[in-house]
Amino acid sequence: MQALMWVGNFHCDDFTLDYDAFTRAVRTYGRDPRVYGWYLSDEPNTSECPEIAEEIERRADYIAEHAPGQISFISLTDWPMGPVTPQKVNVDIVGLDPYPCRGAVEPKKKCDIGAIDRMVRMADRAGIARERVAPVLQAFGQECSSGDKQYWLPTEDQFRALLRRWDRLVPAPRLEITYTWGKQDEWACPTLADASGGEHPDLQSIMKARNTGRS
């Protein structure tokens, strides 16, 4: 098992580690076999803070120099992607995070699976190669969150449909992320940690079978 180290920022917020602390972390763990890579930014919003692209690039370049074999990663949403493509900021992998089960906290009959297609097309138009894309799978709702109330935890059939669409569009990703395993009070509750059957769909078994089949 390897870790993707969170050292990033959210939207236009400050980075979890300032640059000096970040470089110390990379020097400490840059050759550690337990580290897969570095999560540099979550949904950077270059429309509001264009300077964030330069900072991502600076950190990605440092990883390339001091952490051989480890990857740099950012996750994008449906904001302009052009300023933060791998070609522009030198990251290795870009996550795309459309969450199709949206509009309520109780499950509706259908999720907007087309949201996945739309975001992948955005990435295509920005020049992000499919082999650089990491699917970010929706395995959360907001029924018990304290903040937003706009997403529901997919049913088992909805989750399988979501996986099939990703498999069609990005069939062999280097990395796949499930958002989210653990609860986040404001943003994600219930999550995959709850989705083991009983009161919630059994998404854990679906993911276990999926990951076992790839090992």
PLY file of the C-alpha trace (Angstrom):
ply
format ascii 1.0
element vertex 215
property float x
property float y
property float z
element edge 214
property int vertex1
property int vertex2
end_header
0.00 0.00 0.00
1.21 3.49 -0.87
0.03 6.93 0.21
-0.91 10.00 -1.79
0.34 12.77 0.48
-2.00 15.73 0.97
0.08 18.93 0.95
-2.29 21.09 -1.05
-4.83 23.88 -1.02
-8.54 24.15 -1.76
-9.77 26.58 -4.42
-7.83 29.76 -3.55
-7.02 28.95 0.07
-3.52 28.85 1.51
-1.57 25.64 1.11
-1.53 23.24 4.03
2.26 23.57 4.04
4.06 26.77 3.13
6.80 26.34 0.55
9.64 25.79 3.04
7.65 23.15 4.94
6.64 21.55 1.65
10.22 21.21 0.45
11.24 19.71 3.79
8.44 17.14 3.48
9.53 16.21 -0.04
13.16 15.88 1.04
12.02 13.63 3.91
9.63 11.37 1.95
10.70 11.84 -1.67
12.42 8.46 -1.79
10.13 6.63 0.62
8.62 3.57 -1.13
5.43 4.01 0.88
4.68 7.27 -0.95
2.95 7.13 -4.32
2.84 10.87 -4.83
1.78 14.34 -3.73
-1.68 15.92 -3.82
-0.88 19.56 -4.62
-4.27 21.23 -5.07
-7.97 20.46 -4.81
-10.08 22.30 -7.39
-7.76 25.27 -7.98
-9.86 28.21 -9.14
-7.63 30.16 -11.48
-10.50 32.48 -12.42
-10.35 33.97 -8.92
-6.67 33.39 -8.13
-4.63 33.05 -11.34
-1.41 33.03 -9.33
-2.24 29.56 -8.00
-1.09 27.98 -11.27
2.44 29.29 -10.83
2.61 27.93 -7.29
1.38 24.50 -8.39
4.04 24.47 -11.11
6.76 25.45 -8.65
5.83 22.58 -6.37
5.42 20.05 -9.18
8.89 20.95 -10.48
10.35 20.45 -7.02
8.79 16.98 -6.80
10.14 16.05 -10.23
13.63 16.98 -9.10
13.63 15.63 -5.54
11.13 12.72 -5.55
12.06 10.43 -8.45
9.35 7.92 -9.27
6.66 9.74 -7.26
3.82 11.63 -8.96
2.35 15.11 -8.60
-1.44 15.32 -8.61
-4.19 17.95 -8.69
-7.97 17.50 -8.82
-10.08 19.69 -11.12
-13.76 20.52 -11.32
-15.83 22.25 -14.00
-13.92 25.53 -13.86
-11.54 26.64 -16.64
-8.85 23.95 -16.89
-6.55 25.56 -19.42
-4.20 27.27 -16.93
-3.60 24.07 -14.92
-3.12 21.35 -17.51
-0.15 19.00 -17.12
1.58 20.87 -19.95
1.17 24.20 -18.13
1.96 23.26 -14.51
3.98 20.04 -14.99
1.78 17.77 -12.87
1.70 14.09 -13.72
-1.96 13.21 -13.12
-5.14 15.29 -13.06
-8.25 14.14 -11.22
-11.70 15.01 -12.58
-14.48 15.17 -10.03
-17.98 15.32 -11.52
-20.48 14.11 -8.94
-23.54 12.94 -10.91
-25.89 12.14 -8.00
-26.90 15.71 -7.29
-29.95 17.79 -6.50
-31.21 16.15 -3.29
-29.99 14.22 -0.26
-32.48 11.39 -0.75
-31.76 9.18 -3.78
-33.57 10.08 -6.99
-34.29 7.55 -9.71
-31.37 8.66 -11.86
-28.03 10.35 -11.50
-26.84 12.71 -14.21
-24.24 10.32 -15.61
-23.72 12.74 -18.49
-21.91 15.02 -16.03
-18.95 12.66 -16.36
-18.94 13.00 -20.16
-19.17 16.79 -19.94
-16.20 17.12 -17.62
-14.08 14.70 -19.63
-14.88 16.74 -22.77
-13.79 19.88 -20.90
-10.48 18.19 -20.17
-10.18 17.11 -23.81
-10.73 20.68 -25.01
-8.14 21.96 -22.54
-5.60 19.54 -23.98
-5.44 17.09 -21.06
-4.65 13.63 -22.44
-6.94 10.84 -21.25
-3.94 8.86 -19.99
-3.28 11.72 -17.53
-6.82 11.61 -16.11
-7.72 10.05 -12.76
-11.46 9.41 -12.27
-12.80 10.71 -8.97
-15.75 8.48 -8.05
-18.72 9.75 -6.07
-19.20 7.63 -2.97
-20.73 10.23 -0.67
-23.92 12.08 0.04
-24.85 14.98 2.29
-27.86 13.72 4.22
-26.05 14.05 7.54
-23.60 16.84 6.65
-23.73 20.16 8.44
-23.10 22.26 5.33
-24.18 21.65 1.75
-27.29 19.57 1.12
-27.08 18.91 -2.61
-25.73 15.37 -3.12
-27.00 11.89 -2.34
-25.09 8.66 -1.78
-25.52 6.62 -4.99
-27.51 3.44 -4.87
-25.68 0.25 -5.83
-27.11 0.30 -9.37
-26.31 3.99 -9.76
-22.77 3.44 -8.56
-22.27 0.60 -11.05
-23.56 2.85 -13.84
-21.10 5.54 -12.76
-18.24 3.04 -12.89
-19.26 1.80 -16.33
-19.23 5.31 -17.72
-15.79 6.03 -16.31
-14.51 2.71 -17.63
-15.72 3.64 -21.11
-14.14 7.10 -21.08
-10.92 6.40 -19.14
-10.46 2.63 -19.39
-7.02 2.19 -17.82
-6.25 5.06 -15.43
-2.96 5.21 -13.57
-4.90 6.33 -10.50
-8.54 6.17 -9.41
-9.90 8.00 -6.39
-13.06 7.38 -4.40
-14.45 10.48 -2.75
-14.74 9.91 0.04
-13.92 7.14 2.47
-14.03 9.13 5.70
-16.68 11.60 6.83
-16.22 15.33 6.47
-18.68 17.13 8.71
-19.45 19.97 6.32
-19.10 18.27 2.95
-19.53 14.50 3.04
-21.85 12.41 5.22
-22.65 9.58 4.62
-19.55 8.28 2.86
-17.97 5.02 1.75
-17.21 4.31 5.42
-20.98 4.01 5.96
-21.79 2.27 2.68
-21.55 -1.37 3.76
-25.20 -2.38 3.51
-28.02 -2.12 6.01
-29.08 1.52 6.23
-26.94 2.42 3.22
-26.07 0.83 -0.13
-23.22 -1.67 -0.07
-20.72 0.28 -2.15
-17.79 -1.16 -0.21
-18.34 -4.62 -1.71
-18.51 -3.15 -5.21
-15.21 -1.34 -4.73
-13.58 -4.35 -3.09
-14.51 -6.53 -6.06
-13.32 -3.85 -8.47
-9.96 -3.40 -6.79
-9.43 -7.12 -6.25
-10.00 -7.70 -9.95
-7.23 -5.22 -10.77
-4.65 -6.56 -8.36
0 1
1 2
2 3
3 4
4 5
5 6
6 7
7 8
8 9
9 10
10 11
11 12
12 13
13 14
14 15
15 16
16 17
17 18
18 19
19 20
20 21
21 22
22 23
23 24
24 25
25 26
26 27
27 28
28 29
29 30
30 31
31 32
32 33
33 34
34 35
35 36
36 37
37 38
38 39
39 40
40 41
41 42
42 43
43 44
44 45
45 46
46 47
47 48
48 49
49 50
50 51
51 52
52 53
53 54
54 55
55 56
56 57
57 58
58 59
59 60
60 61
61 62
62 63
63 64
64 65
65 66
66 67
67 68
68 69
69 70
70 71
71 72
72 73
73 74
74 75
75 76
76 77
77 78
78 79
79 80
80 81
81 82
82 83
83 84
84 85
85 86
86 87
87 88
88 89
89 90
90 91
91 92
92 93
93 94
94 95
95 96
96 97
97 98
98 99
99 100
100 101
101 102
102 103
103 104
104 105
105 106
106 107
107 108
108 109
109 110
110 111
111 112
112 113
113 114
114 115
115 116
116 117
117 118
118 119
119 120
120 121
121 122
122 123
123 124
124 125
125 126
126 127
127 128
128 129
129 130
130 131
131 132
132 133
133 134
134 135
135 136
136 137
137 138
138 139
139 140
140 141
141 142
142 143
143 144
144 145
145 146
146 147
147 148
148 149
149 150
150 151
151 152
152 153
153 154
154 155
155 156
156 157
157 158
158 159
159 160
160 161
161 162
162 163
163 164
164 165
165 166
166 167
167 168
168 169
169 170
170 171
171 172
172 173
173 174
174 175
175 176
176 177
177 178
178 179
179 180
180 181
181 182
182 183
183 184
184 185
185 186
186 187
187 188
188 189
189 190
190 191
191 192
192 193
193 194
194 195
195 196
196 197
197 198
198 199
199 200
200 201
201 202
202 203
203 204
204 205
205 206
206 207
207 208
208 209
209 210
210 211
211 212
212 213
213 214
